[in-house]
Amino acid sequence: MPDEIERKFLVNTAVVDLQSALKKFGATNISQAYLEFGDTERRVRSDGQRFFYTIKQTKGDDPGVRDEDEKEITEEQFNQGMQNHIGSVVKKARIKIPLENGLVAEVDVYQDVLAGLITAEVEFQDKASSDAFTAPPWFGPDVTADSRYRNQSLAMHGLPKNKDNGNEWMN
């Protein structure tokens, strides 16, 4: 499985104009459901037109580096996975916003039971690029190492409840 190297941040909605970004870049509606949780996560995902089956596996001690194997599946296979999922279905609108150095922030505006949560994920070619990354001012706290903000945790437990969980960054 190839490495997925990414960092995840809460988004400071007081600094970024998401409506302008939405008009400029558009959004993709995503639905994903989990079939297995833990160190190995298995999920099905739809972006409305294509369907995927993904396996992600924790790799070492760095939560920003995981093995990822994704393959395109049929709509029928996706629907079967949706019928057999664990936890809640995660629904979000994704806006891809270009950053410096060819990087892209995938801004996820969560919906339904996760409404109010907005995150940005940035994927990197290597660990050194991830470590050297300076987040733009509209990024809030880095939650890469906070398992409560992993999509599988959000599907199983909902929004984090602690008073110090970064909710001041949420709408």
C-alpha positions in Angstrom: 0.0 0.0 0.0 1.3 3.5 -0.8 1.8 6.0 2.0 -0.7 8.8 2.7 1.1 11.7 4.3 -1.3 14.4 5.4 -2.1 17.0 8.1 -5.5 18.0 9.3 -6.5 21.4 10.7 -9.6 23.0 12.0 -10.6 26.0 9.8 -10.8 29.5 11.2 -14.1 30.7 9.7 -13.5 34.2 11.0 -10.5 34.5 8.6 -11.5 32.6 5.4 -14.5 33.4 3.3 -15.9 30.0 2.5 -18.8 31.4 0.4 -16.3 33.1 -2.0 -14.2 29.9 -2.1 -17.3 27.9 -2.9 -18.2 30.2 -5.8 -14.7 30.2 -7.1 -13.7 26.5 -6.7 -17.1 24.7 -6.4 -17.6 21.7 -4.1 -18.0 18.0 -4.3 -20.6 16.3 -2.0 -19.1 13.2 -0.3 -20.8 10.4 1.5 -18.7 7.8 3.3 -19.4 4.9 5.6 -17.1 2.7 7.6 -17.0 -1.1 7.5 -14.2 -1.5 10.0 -12.6 0.8 12.6 -9.3 0.7 14.4 -5.7 0.6 13.3 -7.1 -0.7 10.0 -10.1 1.3 8.6 -12.2 0.2 5.7 -14.7 2.5 4.1 -16.9 3.1 1.1 -17.1 6.6 -0.4 -19.1 8.3 -3.1 -18.5 11.7 -4.6 -21.9 11.6 -6.4 -20.5 10.2 -9.6 -17.7 7.7 -8.6 -17.5 5.2 -5.9 -14.5 3.9 -3.9 -13.4 1.3 -1.4 -10.5 2.4 0.7 -8.3 0.6 3.3 -6.2 2.8 5.5 -3.8 1.4 8.0 -1.8 3.1 10.8 1.9 3.1 10.0 4.2 3.6 13.0 3.8 6.3 15.6 3.1 9.3 13.3 -0.7 9.8 12.9 -0.1 11.8 9.7 1.4 8.8 7.9 -0.7 5.8 6.9 -0.8 3.1 4.3 -3.7 3.7 1.9 -5.1 1.5 -0.8 -8.1 2.8 -2.7 -9.9 1.3 -5.7 -12.9 2.3 -7.7 -16.0 0.2 -7.2 -19.4 0.0 -8.7 -22.5 1.8 -7.4 -23.9 -1.5 -6.4 -20.9 -2.4 -4.3 -21.0 1.1 -2.7 -24.7 0.6 -1.9 -24.0 -2.8 -0.3 -21.3 -1.2 1.8 -23.7 1.6 2.9 -26.1 -1.1 4.1 -23.5 -2.8 6.2 -21.7 0.2 7.7 -20.8 0.8 11.3 -21.6 4.2 13.0 -23.0 7.2 11.2 -22.6 8.0 7.5 -20.2 11.0 7.2 -21.5 13.6 4.8 -19.6 16.7 3.8 -19.0 19.2 1.0 -15.4 19.3 -0.1 -13.9 22.5 -1.5 -10.4 22.1 -3.0 -8.4 25.4 -2.5 -5.0 25.8 -4.1 -2.1 26.7 -1.7 1.5 27.7 -2.4 4.0 25.2 -3.8 1.4 23.2 -5.7 -0.3 22.0 -2.5 -4.1 21.8 -2.1 -6.3 22.3 1.0 -9.2 19.9 0.9 -11.7 21.9 3.0 -14.5 19.7 4.4 -17.7 21.3 5.5 -19.5 18.6 7.5 -23.2 18.1 7.3 -26.0 16.5 9.3 -25.0 15.4 12.8 -21.5 16.8 12.2 -22.7 20.2 11.0 -20.6 23.1 12.2 -17.3 21.2 11.9 -15.0 22.5 9.1 -11.5 21.0 8.5 -8.8 21.3 6.0 -6.5 18.4 5.0 -3.3 18.8 3.1 -1.5 15.9 1.5 2.3 15.8 1.0 4.7 14.0 -1.2 7.0 13.1 1.7 7.4 13.5 5.5 9.9 16.3 5.2 7.4 18.4 3.2 4.8 17.8 5.8 7.2 18.8 8.6 8.2 22.0 6.8 4.7 23.1 6.0 3.6 26.5 7.3 -0.2 26.7 7.6 -1.9 29.8 6.1 -3.6 32.1 8.6 -7.1 30.8 7.9 -6.1 27.4 9.3 -6.9 26.8 12.9 -5.3 24.3 15.3 -3.5 21.2 13.8 -5.6 18.2 14.8 -3.6 15.6 12.9 -2.7 13.8 16.1 -6.1 14.2 17.7 -7.9 11.0 17.0 -11.3 12.6 17.8 -11.1 14.4 14.5 -10.5 11.3 12.3 -13.5 10.6 10.1 -13.8 7.2 11.5 -14.1 8.6 15.1 -16.6 11.2 13.9 -18.7 8.5 12.4 -18.6 6.4 15.6 -18.7 9.1 18.3 -19.9 12.4 16.6 -18.4 15.7 17.3 -15.8 16.0 20.1 -17.5 17.1 23.4 -14.6 18.5 25.5 -14.6 22.2 26.2 -11.0 22.5 24.9 -11.7 20.6 21.7 -11.3 23.5 19.3 -15.0 24.2 19.0 -14.2 27.9 19.0 -13.1 27.3 15.4 -16.4 25.8 14.5 -19.3 27.8 13.0 
